[in-house]
Amino acid sequence: PFRVAVSCRLTAWKRVDLAIEAAARADAELWIIGDGEERKNLEAKAKQVGARATFFGFEKDPRRLIADCDALLSTAKEEPLGLSILESLSMARPVIACASGGIPEIVQNEISGFLAEIDTVDGITKALVRAREKKSELWKMGVAGHRFALRECTIEKMCGGYGAVYRSMSSAP
């Protein structure tokens, strides 16, 4: 089976309802890792649309679950960064996400994952179907994502970037 995971707080702006509907349309198994005020509504949505969704609740360390999936799915609107996305890339798991916010800066379409050009159920479904059709290539995308995370997403790189911005804003050399 083609299996994707969503790992986040189950709150409205994460739009896990879109993930549920898109996974049902794309015939993808969906593992939902996390908890929050939207959980009961999301469980009802999964039953309503016939999604093959499993709710795991809060997991202190979701790595074992993500490792058992083909990719991570993020449907948040205008996600500025996405810690679960970076964690997935560092685990060599490709990411399927909306091409909005800061996500296109960390997920390279068709290289380390798939970006939904429009952040609707239809757009996310198309991205899921593309990923399922290229399932045999997902391991290469995972490797590319892992390399990106090691090269660009370290604490040293982040601090160096902040330092460069602060220096450019000050009059100090």
C-alpha positions in Angstrom: 0.0 0.0 0.0 1.0 3.6 -0.4 1.1 5.2 3.0 1.7 8.8 4.1 1.9 10.4 7.5 0.7 13.7 8.9 2.5 14.7 12.0 1.2 17.9 13.7 -1.1 19.4 16.3 -4.6 18.7 15.2 -5.8 22.3 14.9 -7.8 24.1 12.2 -4.9 25.9 10.5 -3.1 22.6 9.8 -6.0 21.6 7.6 -5.7 17.9 8.3 -9.3 17.6 6.9 -7.8 18.3 3.4 -5.3 15.6 4.0 -8.0 13.1 4.9 -10.1 13.9 1.9 -7.2 13.9 -0.5 -5.8 10.6 0.8 -9.3 9.0 0.3 -9.4 10.3 -3.2 -5.9 9.2 -4.0 -6.4 5.8 -2.4 -3.6 6.4 0.1 -3.4 5.0 3.6 -3.0 7.9 6.0 -1.4 7.8 9.4 -2.3 10.8 11.6 0.2 11.5 14.4 -0.8 14.1 16.9 -3.6 15.3 19.0 -5.6 18.5 19.4 -9.0 20.1 19.5 -9.9 19.0 16.0 -9.4 15.3 16.5 -13.1 14.2 16.9 -14.1 16.3 13.9 -11.2 14.7 11.9 -12.2 11.2 12.9 -15.7 11.9 11.8 -14.5 13.3 8.5 -12.4 10.2 7.9 -15.4 8.0 8.4 -17.6 10.3 6.2 -15.2 10.1 3.2 -14.1 6.5 3.6 -10.5 7.3 4.2 -8.1 4.6 5.4 -6.9 6.8 8.3 -5.4 5.7 11.5 -5.2 8.1 14.4 -2.2 7.5 16.7 -2.6 10.5 19.0 0.3 12.4 20.5 3.7 10.6 20.1 6.7 12.0 22.0 8.9 10.6 19.3 7.1 10.0 16.0 10.1 8.8 14.0 9.3 5.1 14.1 5.9 5.9 12.6 7.2 8.3 9.9 9.9 5.7 9.0 7.1 3.2 8.2 5.5 5.6 5.7 6.4 6.4 2.1 6.3 10.1 2.7 5.1 12.9 5.0 2.1 15.0 4.1 1.7 18.6 5.2 -1.5 20.5 4.3 -1.0 23.6 6.5 -1.8 26.9 5.0 1.1 29.2 4.6 3.4 27.1 6.8 6.4 29.4 7.6 8.8 26.5 8.2 7.4 23.2 9.3 9.4 21.3 11.8 7.8 18.0 10.9 8.9 18.6 7.3 12.5 19.2 8.3 12.4 16.2 10.5 11.0 14.0 7.7 13.7 15.3 5.3 16.4 14.5 7.8 15.0 11.0 8.1 15.3 10.6 4.3 11.5 10.7 3.8 10.2 12.8 1.0 7.5 15.4 1.7 4.2 16.1 0.0 3.1 19.7 0.8 1.4 22.8 -0.4 3.6 25.2 -2.3 3.0 28.1 0.0 4.7 30.0 2.9 8.3 28.9 3.4 7.8 25.3 2.2 9.1 25.8 -1.4 12.4 26.9 0.2 12.8 23.5 1.8 11.0 21.0 -0.4 12.2 20.8 -4.0 9.4 19.7 -6.2 10.1 16.3 -7.9 13.5 16.2 -6.2 12.9 15.9 -2.4 9.1 15.6 -2.6 6.0 16.9 -4.3 4.5 20.3 -4.0 0.8 20.9 -4.6 0.5 23.9 -6.9 -2.8 24.8 -5.5 -3.6 24.2 -1.8 -7.0 22.6 -2.3 -8.2 19.0 -2.0 -7.8 18.7 -5.7 -4.2 20.0 -5.7 -3.2 17.9 -2.8 -4.8 14.8 -4.4 -2.8 15.4 -7.6 0.4 15.6 -5.6 -0.4 12.4 -3.7 -1.2 10.6 -7.0 2.1 11.8 -8.5 3.9 10.5 -5.4 2.1 7.1 -5.5 2.9 6.8 -9.3 6.6 7.4 -8.6 6.7 5.2 -5.5 9.8 3.4 -6.8 11.7 6.7 -6.9 10.7 7.9 -3.5 13.9 6.6 -1.9 16.0 8.8 -4.2 13.9 11.8 -3.2 14.4 10.8 0.5 18.2 10.8 -0.1 18.0 14.2 -1.7 16.0 15.6 1.2 18.4 14.1 3.7 21.3 15.7 1.9 19.5 19.1 1.8 18.8 18.9 5.6 22.4 18.0 6.4 23.7 20.8 4.2 21.2 23.6 4.8 19.3 23.0 8.0 21.9 22.7 10.8 22.0 24.9 13.9 25.4 26.2 12.7 23.9 27.3 9.3 20.9 28.9 11.0 23.0 30.9 13.5 25.4 31.9 10.7 22.4 33.2 8.7 21.1 35.1 11.7 24.5 36.6 12.3 24.8 37.7 8.7 21.4 39.5 8.8 22.2 41.2 12.1 25.6 42.4 10.8 24.0 43.7 7.6 21.6 45.8 9.8 24.2 47.2 12.1 27.0 49.7 11.5 29.5 47.4 13.2 32.0 45.6 11.0 
